[in-house]
C-alpha cells in the first residue's frame, strides 16, 4: 500500500475563471473524473451569473450569508445551509450586504 498524496488543483485563492463573475474568488480542492470540489469566497455585492450545468450541484454555505436562485425561485442562504441545483436548471449565487464562503460539490458522472 502506498499513500496517494497530490497537490490541490488550485491551492490558492484566485479569481473565478468566468468573466461574468464579480467579486468571487475560488480555490480548487479536488478535480476527479466524476467529482469536483471547490471553495468560493464572495465579497459584498458579489455574483456569479445564472448558468446551467449538465449535472447536479450542491452548494454548502460555510460562512456568512447570501442568496441563491434556481429558475424563477430565490431564497436566502445562510451558514450551515445547503442548496441542491438540479440537472440543467438555471441557477445562481450572490451576496448583497454580506460576505459568504461556500463549498461547491459537483458530481459529474
Contact map, one row per residue, 1 for C-alpha under 8 A:
1110000000000000000000000000000000000000000000000000000000000000000000000000000000000000000000000000000000000
1111000000000000000000000000000000000000000000000000000000000000000000000000000000000000000000000000000000000
1111100000000000000000000000000000000000000000000000000000000000000000000000000000000000000000000000000000000
0111110000000000000000000000000000000000000000000000000000000000000000000000000000000000000000000000000000000
0011111000000000000000000000000000000000000000000000000000000000000000000000000000000000000000000000000000000
0001111100000000000000000000000000000000000000000000000000000000000000000000000000000000000000000000000000000
0000111110100000000000000000000000000000000000000000000000000000000000000000000000000000000000000000000000000
0000011111100000000000000001110000000000000000000000000000000000000000000000000000000000000000000000000000000
0000001111100000000000000001111000000000000000000000000000000000000000000000000000000000000000000000000000000
0000000111111000000000000011100000000000000000000000000000000000000000000000000000000000000000000000000000000
0000001111111000000000000011100000000000000000000000000000000000000000000000000000000000000000000000000000000
0000000001111100000000000010000000000000000000000000000000000000000000000000000000000000000000000000000000000
0000000001111110000000001110000000000000000000000000000000000000000000000000000000000000000000000000000000000
0000000000011111000000001110000000000000000000000000000000000000000000000000000000000000000000000000000000000
0000000000001111100000011100000000000000000000000000000000000000000000000000000000000000000000000000000000000
0000000000000111111010011100000000000000000000000000000000000000000000000000000000000000000000000000000000000
0000000000000011111010000000000000000000000000000000000000000000000000000000000000000000000000000000000000000
0000000000000001111110000000000000000000000000000000000000000000000000000000000000000000000000000000000000000
0000000000000001111111000000000000000000000000000000000000000000000000000000000000000000000000000000000000000
0000000000000000011111000000000000000000000000011000000000000000000000000000000000000000000000000000000000000
0000000000000001111111110000000000000000000001111000000000000000000000000000000000000000000000000000000000000
0000000000000000001111110000000000000000000001110000000000000000000000000000000000000000000000000000000000000
0000000000000000000011111000000000000000011111100000000000000000000000000000000000000000000000000000000000000
0000000000000011000011111100000000000001111001110000000000000000000000000000000000000000000000000000000000000
0000000000001111000000111110000000000001110000000000000000000000000000000000000000000000000000000000000000000
0000000000001111000000011111000000000111100000000000000000000000000000000000000000000000000000000000000000000
0000000001111100000000001111100000000111000000000000000000000000000000000000000000000000000000000000000000000
0000000111100000000000000111111000001110000000000000000000000000000000000000000000000000000000000000000000000
0000000111100000000000000011111000011110000000000000000000000000000000000000000000000000000000000000000000000
0000000110000000000000000001111100111100000000000000000000000000000000000000000000000000000000000000000000000
0000000010000000000000000001111110111000000000000000000000000000000000000000000000000000000000000000000000000
0000000000000000000000000000011111110000000000000000000000000000000000000000000000000000000000000000000000000
0000000000000000000000000000001111100000000000000000000000000000000000000000000000000000000000000000000000011
0000000000000000000000000000000111110000000000000000000000000000000000000000000000000000000000000000000000111
0000000000000000000000000000011111111000000000000000000000000000000000000000000000000000000000000000000011111
0000000000000000000000000000111101111100000000000000000000000000000000000000000000000000000000000000000111110
0000000000000000000000000001111000111110000000000000000000000000000000000000000000000000000000000000001111000
0000000000000000000000000111110000011111000000000000000000000000000000000000000000000000000000000000001110000
0000000000000000000000000111100000001111100000000000000000000000000000000000000000000000000000000000111100000
0000000000000000000000011110000000000111110000000000000000000000000000000000000000000000000000000000111100000
0000000000000000000000011100000000000011111000000000000000000000000000000000000000000000000000000011110000000
0000000000000000000000111000000000000001111101100000000000000000000000000000000000000000000001100011100000000
0000000000000000000000110000000000000000111111000000000000000000000000000000000000000000000000100111000000000
0000000000000000000000100000000000000000011111000000000000000000000000000000000000000000000000111110000000000
0000000000000000000000100000000000000000001111100000000000000000000000000000000000000000000001111100000000000
0000000000000000000011110000000000000000011111110000000000000000000000000000000000000000000001110000000000000
0000000000000000000011110000000000000000010011111000000000000000000000000000000000000000000111100000000000000
0000000000000000000111010000000000000000000001111100000000000000000000000000000000000000000111000000000000000
0000000000000000000110000000000000000000000000111110000000000000000000000000000000000000000110000000000000000
0000000000000000000000000000000000000000000000011111000000000000000000000000000000000000011110000000000000000
0000000000000000000000000000000000000000000000001111100000000000000000000000000000000000111100000000000000000
0000000000000000000000000000000000000000000000000111110000000000000000000000000000000011111000000000000000000
0000000000000000000000000000000000000000000000000011111110000000000000000000000000000011110000000000000000000
0000000000000000000000000000000000000000000000000001111100000000000000000000000000000011000000000000000000010
0000000000000000000000000000000000000000000000000000111110000000000000000000000000000111000000000000000001111
0000000000000000000000000000000000000000000000000000111111000000000000000000000000011110000000000000000001110
0000000000000000000000000000000000000000000000000000101111100000000000000000000000011110000000000000000111100
0000000000000000000000000000000000000000000000000000000111110000000000000000000001111000000000000000000111000
0000000000000000000000000000000000000000000000000000000011111000000000000000000001110000000000000000011110000
0000000000000000000000000000000000000000000000000000000001111100000000000000001111100000000000000000011100000
0000000000000000000000000000000000000000000000000000000000111111100000000000111111000000000000000001111000000
0000000000000000000000000000000000000000000000000000000000011111000000000000001110000000000000000001111000000
0000000000000000000000000000000000000000000000000000000000001111100000000000011100000000000000000011110000000
0000000000000000000000000000000000000000000000000000000000001111110000000000011000000000000000000111100000000
0000000000000000000000000000000000000000000000000000000000001011111000000001111000000000000000100111000000000
0000000000000000000000000000000000000000000000000000000000000001111100000001110000000000000011110111000000000
0000000000000000000000000000000000000000000000000000000000000000111110000111100000000000000011100000000000000
0000000000000000000000000000000000000000000000000000000000000000011111000111100000100000001111000000000000000
0000000000000000000000000000000000000000000000000000000000000000001111111110000000000000001110000000000000000
0000000000000000000000000000000000000000000000000000000000000000000111111100000000001000111100000000000000000
0000000000000000000000000000000000000000000000000000000000000000000011111000000000000000111000000000000000000
0000000000000000000000000000000000000000000000000000000000000000000011111100000000000000000000000000000000000
0000000000000000000000000000000000000000000000000000000000000000000011111110000000000000000000000000000000000
0000000000000000000000000000000000000000000000000000000000000000001111011111000000000000000000000000000000000
0000000000000000000000000000000000000000000000000000000000000000001110001111100000000000000000000000000000000
0000000000000000000000000000000000000000000000000000000000000000111100000111110000000000000000000000000000000
0000000000000000000000000000000000000000000000000000000000001000111100000011111011100000000000000000000000000
0000000000000000000000000000000000000000000000000000000000001011110000000001111110000000000000000000000000000
0000000000000000000000000000000000000000000000000000000000011111100000000000111110000000000000000000000000000
0000000000000000000000000000000000000000000000000000000000011110000000000000011111000000000000000000000000000
0000000000000000000000000000000000000000000000000000000000011100000000000000111111100000000000000000000000000
0000000000000000000000000000000000000000000000000000000001111000000000000000100111110000000000000000000000000
0000000000000000000000000000000000000000000000000000000001110000000100000000100011111000000000000000000000000
0000000000000000000000000000000000000000000000000000000111100000000000000000000001111100000000000000000000000
0000000000000000000000000000000000000000000000000000000111000000000001000000000000111110101000000000000000000
0000000000000000000000000000000000000000000000000000001110000000000000000000000000011111100000000000000000000
0000000000000000000000000000000000000000000000000001111110000000000000000000000000001111100000000000000000000
0000000000000000000000000000000000000000000000000001111000000000000000000000000000000111110000000000000000000
0000000000000000000000000000000000000000000000000011100000000000000001100000000000001111111000000000000000000
0000000000000000000000000000000000000000000000000111100000000000000001100000000000000001111100000000000000000
0000000000000000000000000000000000000000000000000111000000000000000111100000000000001000111110000000000000000
0000000000000000000000000000000000000000000000111110000000000000000111000000000000000000011111000000000000000
0000000000000000000000000000000000000000000000111100000000000000011110000000000000000000001111100000000000000
0000000000000000000000000000000000000000010011110000000000000000011100000000000000000000000111110000000000000
0000000000000000000000000000000000000000011111100000000000000000111000000000000000000000000011111111000000000
0000000000000000000000000000000000000000000111000000000000000000010000000000000000000000000001111110000000000
0000000000000000000000000000000000000000000110000000000000000000000000000000000000000000000000111110000000000
0000000000000000000000000000000000000000001110000000000000000001110000000000000000000000000000111111000000000
0000000000000000000000000000000000000000111100000000000000000011110000000000000000000000000000111111100000000
0000000000000000000000000000000000000000111000000000000000001111110000000000000000000000000000100111110000000
0000000000000000000000000000000000000011110000000000000000001111000000000000000000000000000000000011111000000
0000000000000000000000000000000000000011100000000000000000111110000000000000000000000000000000000001111100000
0000000000000000000000000000000000001111000000000000000000111100000000000000000000000000000000000000111110000
0000000000000000000000000000000000011111000000000000000011110000000000000000000000000000000000000000011111000
0000000000000000000000000000000000111100000000000000000011100000000000000000000000000000000000000000001111100
0000000000000000000000000000000000111000000000000000001111000000000000000000000000000000000000000000000111110
0000000000000000000000000000000001110000000000000000001110000000000000000000000000000000000000000000000011111
0000000000000000000000000000000011110000000000000000011100000000000000000000000000000000000000000000000001111
0000000000000000000000000000000011100000000000000000001000000000000000000000000000000000000000000000000000111
